[in-house]
Each structure stands twice: as structure tokens, then as C-alpha cells.
Amino acid sequence: MTHFVFDIDGVLADWLGQVQGVLGLPHYNPEQYDLHGSLTKWQWGQVVMAMARPEFWRGMMPIHSGISSLVALAGAHKVTVVSQPPDGMPAGVFADIRQEWLRVHSGFEFSVATTHGPVDRACFPGDVLIDDSPANVRAWESTGRDAVLVGHSYNRGHVARLGRSDVDLLEHLAALKRWDLI
């Protein structure tokens, strides 16, 4: 049985769309926006303040391809969900909020573990990481394990350099031909 580790934000939940809502921007088109490269310090301050409130995390829209992949893999494999809490929010409170969000959007109960940065994420047990952070993916792969970098506008350059991206997680994982996925 393969142990898959899913990041929440950018893989299962639309963090970028939530940020745009906080800032009053139209919902993003991945080809148009690079929020990480274009926000002012004031805008980032607004985002940081919003992330300190549970409503920010509860209000995220699901990324349906991620949720369906999570549910499909959980039927035959061990699946763990990880997320990094914002500064100032206790890890246990954050994990509870994310667990509730997963229950609402997947219809299933998943435990949520918290990690703090790429090194911590790379030390987490598991066989395959599914994440949108190039730093997390590089750290994970440096331990000799496989990872899928989920492509978005803010990591497009990293995705191009790695020569891979996810559109359909199950299709991408099946292409690796290492696991009987379902």
C-alpha cells in the first residue's frame, strides 16, 4: 500500500481564489495572474490578517480534481493530508478547521497534520507528496521519494523547469507506473 501525502492549499482548496476574494480582485485566470509576484506590501498585509481568521480557511472553494483524486486514492491506499498553519494560529485549531473543511467538501473524514516549511514537510512520513510548493517538492524529492508538483500561475516557471505538471492527479500518478492506484 502506497502512502500518499496531500497538501491542502493549492491542491485540494483554492487558496489563490480566496486571496483574490480578500483583495476584491476578480477570480483568477491562471494565465493572467501571478499574485505572488504582483502584490504590494499592503495587499500582503491584508492577506496575512485575513489568514489569521478561521473564516478565511473555511470559505475556500474546493479544487475538484484534487478532491476526487484524494477520495479515489483513499479507497485503496493510506492518505494523509498536511497543511501549514498561518503565524499566530495554534496548529491544533488550524488542523481542526482544515479537517472540518475536508469533511464538508469530500464527504469523508481525513486527519490533518500540520508541518512548518519544506524541511519539516520532507521529514513527514509517506511515499508520494502531492503539493503546489516547488520548495516542498524539492525538499521531499531530496529524500529519494516521489512528488507531484501541481501547476499554478505562481509556480509556472518551476513547473516548466521540472518538465511536469498536474492537470489530472490520477492520470499523472498512473503515468509514473509505480503503483496500482485504484
C-alpha positions as CSV (number, residue, x, y, z in Angstrom):
1,M,0.0,0.0,0.0
2,T,1.4,3.4,-1.0
3,H,1.2,6.3,1.4
4,F,0.2,9.5,-0.4
5,V,0.6,12.8,1.3
6,F,-1.7,15.6,0.0
7,D,-1.1,19.3,0.7
8,I,-4.4,21.2,1.1
9,D,-3.9,24.7,-0.3
10,G,-3.4,24.8,-4.0
11,V,-4.1,21.1,-4.3
12,L,-7.4,20.5,-2.7
13,A,-8.5,24.0,-1.8
14,D,-8.4,27.2,-3.9
15,W,-6.1,29.3,-1.7
16,L,-5.4,31.7,-4.6
17,G,-9.1,32.3,-5.3
18,Q,-9.6,33.0,-1.6
19,V,-6.8,35.6,-1.6
20,Q,-8.3,37.3,-4.6
21,G,-11.6,37.5,-2.7
22,V,-9.9,39.1,0.3
23,L,-8.4,41.7,-2.0
24,G,-11.6,42.2,-4.1
25,L,-9.9,41.0,-7.3
26,P,-11.9,39.1,-9.9
27,H,-11.5,35.3,-9.7
28,Y,-8.2,34.4,-11.3
29,N,-7.5,33.1,-14.7
30,P,-4.2,31.2,-14.2
31,E,-2.9,32.6,-17.5
32,Q,-3.4,36.2,-16.3
33,Y,-2.5,36.4,-12.6
34,D,0.8,35.9,-10.8
35,L,-0.4,37.0,-7.3
36,H,2.9,36.1,-5.6
37,G,4.8,38.5,-7.9
38,S,2.4,41.3,-8.1
39,L,1.0,42.0,-4.7
40,T,2.1,45.2,-2.8
41,K,3.2,45.0,0.8
42,W,-0.1,46.5,1.9
43,Q,-2.0,43.8,0.0
44,W,0.1,41.0,1.5
45,G,-0.6,42.6,4.9
46,Q,-4.4,42.3,4.2
47,V,-3.9,38.6,3.2
48,V,-1.9,37.9,6.4
49,M,-4.6,39.5,8.5
50,A,-7.3,37.5,6.7
51,M,-5.4,34.2,7.2
52,A,-5.4,34.8,10.9
53,R,-9.2,34.3,10.9
54,P,-10.8,30.9,10.7
55,E,-13.3,32.2,8.1
56,F,-10.5,32.6,5.6
57,W,-9.8,28.8,5.7
58,R,-13.4,27.7,6.0
59,G,-14.5,29.8,3.0
60,M,-12.2,28.3,0.4
61,M,-13.6,26.6,-2.7
62,P,-12.6,23.1,-3.4
63,I,-10.4,22.1,-6.4
64,H,-12.5,19.3,-7.7
65,S,-9.7,17.3,-9.4
66,G,-7.7,17.3,-6.2
67,I,-10.7,16.2,-4.1
68,S,-11.7,13.4,-6.4
69,S,-8.1,12.2,-6.6
70,L,-7.9,12.2,-2.8
71,V,-11.1,10.3,-2.3
72,A,-10.2,7.8,-5.1
73,L,-6.7,7.1,-3.6
74,A,-8.0,6.8,-0.1
75,G,-10.1,3.8,-1.1
76,A,-7.0,1.7,-1.6
77,H,-4.1,3.5,-0.1
78,K,-3.0,5.3,3.0
79,V,-3.6,9.0,2.6
80,T,-2.5,11.8,4.9
81,V,-3.4,15.5,4.4
82,V,-0.9,18.1,5.5
83,S,-1.1,21.9,5.8
84,Q,1.0,24.7,7.2
85,P,-0.8,26.9,9.8
86,P,-0.5,30.7,9.5
87,D,1.6,32.5,12.1
88,G,-0.3,33.1,15.2
89,M,-2.9,30.3,14.8
90,P,-2.4,27.3,17.0
91,A,-1.6,24.1,15.0
92,G,-4.4,22.1,16.7
93,V,-7.1,24.8,15.9
94,F,-5.9,25.0,12.3
95,A,-5.9,21.2,11.9
96,D,-9.5,21.1,13.2
97,I,-10.6,23.8,10.8
98,R,-9.0,22.0,7.8
99,Q,-10.4,18.7,8.9
100,E,-13.9,20.2,9.0
101,W,-13.4,21.7,5.5
102,L,-12.3,18.3,4.1
103,R,-15.4,16.6,5.6
104,V,-17.7,19.2,4.1
105,H,-16.0,19.1,0.6
106,S,-15.1,15.4,0.3
107,G,-17.8,13.8,2.3
108,F,-15.2,11.8,4.2
109,E,-13.2,12.1,7.4
110,F,-9.5,12.8,6.9
111,S,-7.0,13.6,9.6
112,V,-4.9,16.7,9.0
113,A,-1.3,17.0,10.1
114,T,0.5,20.4,10.3
115,T,4.0,21.0,9.0
116,H,6.1,24.1,9.1
117,G,8.2,24.7,5.9
118,P,9.9,22.5,3.4
119,V,12.3,20.7,5.8
120,D,9.5,19.8,8.1
121,R,7.4,18.6,5.2
122,A,10.3,16.5,3.9
123,C,10.6,14.8,7.3
124,F,7.0,13.7,7.2
125,P,6.4,10.0,6.6
126,G,5.0,9.0,3.3
127,D,5.8,7.7,-0.2
128,V,4.5,10.3,-2.6
129,L,3.9,14.1,-1.9
130,I,1.3,16.0,-3.9
131,D,2.0,19.7,-3.4
132,D,1.9,23.1,-5.2
133,S,5.1,24.4,-3.5
134,P,8.3,23.9,-5.5
135,A,10.3,24.2,-2.3
136,N,8.3,21.4,-0.6
137,V,8.6,19.2,-3.7
138,R,12.4,19.7,-3.9
139,A,12.9,19.0,-0.2
140,W,10.7,15.9,-0.4
141,E,12.5,14.6,-3.6
142,S,15.9,15.2,-1.9
143,T,15.0,12.3,0.4
144,G,14.6,10.0,-2.6
145,R,10.8,9.9,-2.7
146,D,8.5,10.8,-5.5
147,A,6.4,14.0,-5.7
148,V,3.9,15.7,-8.0
149,L,4.1,19.4,-8.3
150,V,0.6,20.8,-9.0
151,G,0.9,23.6,-11.5
152,H,-0.5,27.1,-11.0
153,S,0.3,30.6,-12.3
154,Y,2.6,31.3,-9.3
155,N,4.8,28.3,-9.8
156,R,4.7,28.1,-13.6
157,G,8.5,28.7,-14.0
158,H,9.3,25.9,-11.6
159,V,6.8,23.6,-13.3
160,A,8.4,24.3,-16.7
161,R,11.9,23.7,-15.4
162,L,10.9,20.4,-13.9
163,G,9.2,19.4,-17.1
164,R,6.0,18.3,-15.5
165,S,2.7,19.5,-14.0
166,D,-0.5,18.1,-12.9
167,V,-3.8,18.5,-14.7
168,D,-5.4,15.3,-13.5
169,L,-3.6,13.9,-10.5
170,L,-4.7,10.3,-11.0
171,E,-3.6,10.4,-14.7
172,H,-0.2,11.9,-13.7
173,L,0.3,9.3,-10.9
174,A,-0.7,6.4,-13.2
175,A,1.9,7.7,-15.8
176,L,4.6,7.1,-13.2
177,K,3.6,3.3,-13.4
178,R,4.8,2.6,-9.9
179,W,1.5,2.0,-8.1
180,D,-1.7,0.2,-8.7
181,L,-3.8,3.3,-7.9
182,I,-7.3,2.1,-7.6
